[in-house]
Amino acid sequence: DDDPVGLAREMVAGGATALSVLTESAHFGGSPETMDRVRAAVDVPVLRKDFVLDEAGLDLAAADAVLLIARFVDDLDALVTGARDRGMEPLVEVHSRAEIEAALAADAATIGINNRDLARLEVDLGTFERVAPAAPEEVTLVAESGISSVADVRRMREAGADALLVGSAIMAGDVRERTAELVAA
């Protein structure tokens, strides 16, 4: 029920250097219009978070970056290229070493390692620790899901995370304060 633009502004005021915005409507209540509104309101890169399955899905909403979930797509190479052709940086999400190999084969420069197993919806921060060593140093690694405390932030950074994608932990309480607390860690 919160205003997405207001939340985005509070996150940026708390120190967020990028934002993710849901555009998937059926299950998560997002929309391309929300993406447009947030993008116009903030001065940080905005990631489009959706289930993009083919190149046509890349055209639903303009963004600075787009989430591509490796396990859900048939032609990751085409989506990575298609995203770049449209001026979006692809954030290729993986959950295993096999998926990170596919992301690297598709020339992904930014890889998100999801600590949530999308099949069982279980969260294990050890996932990032197990999968991250398979990535070369020049790849930007993003730890995703399950990060809810300063200790979790530190753990992911020590394991090699260049960035963190945090959602629920920021939404619980004062958004600006919570963002600042995790950014400071």
C-alpha positions in Angstrom: 0.0 0.0 0.0 3.0 2.3 0.3 3.7 4.8 -2.5 6.6 3.3 -4.5 8.0 6.8 -5.4 8.1 7.8 -1.7 9.8 4.5 -0.8 12.3 5.0 -3.6 13.1 8.5 -2.4 13.5 7.3 1.2 15.9 4.5 0.1 18.0 6.9 -1.9 18.1 9.3 1.0 19.3 6.4 3.2 22.2 5.7 0.8 20.9 3.2 -1.7 23.0 3.5 -4.9 20.6 1.6 -7.1 17.0 0.4 -6.8 15.0 -2.5 -8.0 11.4 -2.1 -9.1 8.9 -4.9 -9.7 7.1 -4.7 -13.0 5.5 -8.1 -12.7 1.8 -7.6 -12.0 0.1 -11.0 -11.7 2.0 -12.1 -8.5 3.8 -9.1 -7.2 1.6 -6.1 -8.0 4.2 -4.3 -10.0 3.8 -2.4 -13.2 5.7 -0.6 -16.0 4.0 2.6 -14.9 5.5 2.2 -11.4 9.0 1.7 -13.1 8.5 4.9 -15.1 7.4 6.9 -12.0 10.3 5.7 -9.8 12.9 6.2 -12.5 11.7 9.8 -13.0 11.9 10.5 -9.3 15.4 9.3 -8.4 18.9 9.9 -9.6 20.3 6.3 -9.2 20.1 3.4 -11.6 16.9 1.4 -11.5 16.7 -2.4 -12.1 13.6 -3.9 -13.6 12.6 -6.9 -11.6 10.4 -9.3 -13.5 10.2 -12.7 -15.2 11.7 -11.8 -18.6 11.6 -15.0 -20.7 12.2 -13.7 -24.2 13.4 -10.6 -26.1 9.8 -9.2 -26.4 9.7 -9.1 -22.6 12.6 -6.7 -22.6 10.5 -4.1 -24.3 7.8 -3.9 -21.6 9.5 -1.2 -19.6 12.6 1.0 -19.9 15.2 0.6 -17.1 18.9 1.0 -16.5 19.2 -2.7 -15.7 17.1 -5.8 -16.1 16.9 -9.0 -14.1 17.4 -12.2 -16.1 16.9 -15.4 -14.1 19.1 -18.0 -15.7 17.0 -21.0 -14.7 13.9 -19.6 -16.4 15.2 -18.7 -19.8 16.0 -20.8 -22.9 18.3 -18.4 -24.7 20.3 -16.5 -22.1 22.8 -15.3 -24.7 20.1 -13.6 -26.8 18.6 -11.9 -23.7 21.9 -10.6 -22.4 22.6 -9.2 -25.9 19.1 -7.9 -26.3 19.2 -6.1 -22.9 22.5 -4.4 -23.9 21.1 -3.5 -27.3 18.3 -1.7 -25.5 20.7 0.2 -23.2 20.0 -2.0 -20.1 22.7 -3.8 -18.1 21.6 -7.4 -17.6 21.8 -8.7 -14.0 21.9 -12.4 -14.5 20.5 -14.2 -11.5 21.9 -17.7 -10.7 21.6 -20.1 -7.8 24.3 -22.8 -8.7 27.7 -23.2 -10.1 26.2 -24.6 -13.3 24.0 -21.5 -13.7 27.0 -19.2 -13.1 28.9 -21.0 -15.9 25.9 -20.4 -18.2 25.9 -16.7 -17.2 29.6 -16.4 -17.9 29.1 -18.2 -21.3 26.5 -15.6 -22.1 29.1 -12.8 -21.3 27.3 -11.6 -18.2 29.3 -8.9 -16.5 26.9 -8.5 -13.5 25.8 -11.7 -11.8 23.4 -12.0 -8.9 23.6 -15.0 -6.7 20.2 -15.7 -5.2 20.3 -17.1 -1.7 16.7 -18.1 -2.1 16.1 -21.4 -3.8 13.3 -20.5 -6.2 12.1 -24.2 -6.3 11.8 -24.6 -2.5 11.7 -20.9 -1.5 14.2 -21.7 1.2 16.9 -19.1 2.0 20.5 -20.1 2.8 23.2 -17.4 2.8 25.7 -20.2 2.3 24.6 -20.3 -1.3 26.5 -17.1 -2.1 29.5 -18.4 -0.3 29.5 -21.7 -2.3 28.7 -20.2 -5.7 30.7 -16.9 -5.7 34.2 -18.6 -6.0 33.2 -19.8 -9.5 33.1 -16.2 -10.8 36.2 -14.5 -12.1 37.3 -11.3 -10.3 36.2 -9.0 -13.1 32.5 -9.9 -12.7 30.4 -7.8 -10.5 28.7 -10.1 -7.9 25.4 -9.2 -6.3 24.2 -11.1 -3.2 20.5 -11.4 -3.4 17.8 -12.5 -0.8 17.9 -13.2 2.8 20.1 -10.3 3.8 18.4 -8.8 6.9 21.0 -7.7 9.3 24.3 -5.8 9.6 25.9 -9.2 10.2 24.4 -10.6 7.0 25.8 -7.6 5.0 29.2 -8.1 6.4 29.1 -11.9 5.8 28.1 -11.3 2.1 30.8 -8.6 1.6 33.5 -10.9 3.2 32.3 -13.7 0.8 33.0 -11.4 -2.2 29.7 -9.5 -2.8 30.3 -6.2 -4.7 26.7 -5.2 -4.1 23.6 -6.5 -2.3 20.0 -6.7 -3.4 17.9 -6.2 -0.2 14.2 -6.0 -0.1 12.1 -7.2 2.9 14.7 -6.1 5.5 14.5 -2.5 4.3 10.7 -2.5 4.1 10.3 -3.5 7.8 10.3 -0.2 9.8 11.7 3.2 8.8 12.9 2.7 5.2 15.4 5.5 5.2 16.9 4.5 8.6 17.0 0.8 7.7 18.7 1.5 4.4 21.2 3.7 6.1 22.0 1.0 8.7 22.6 -1.6 6.1 24.6 0.7 3.7 26.8 1.7 6.6 27.7 -1.9 7.3 
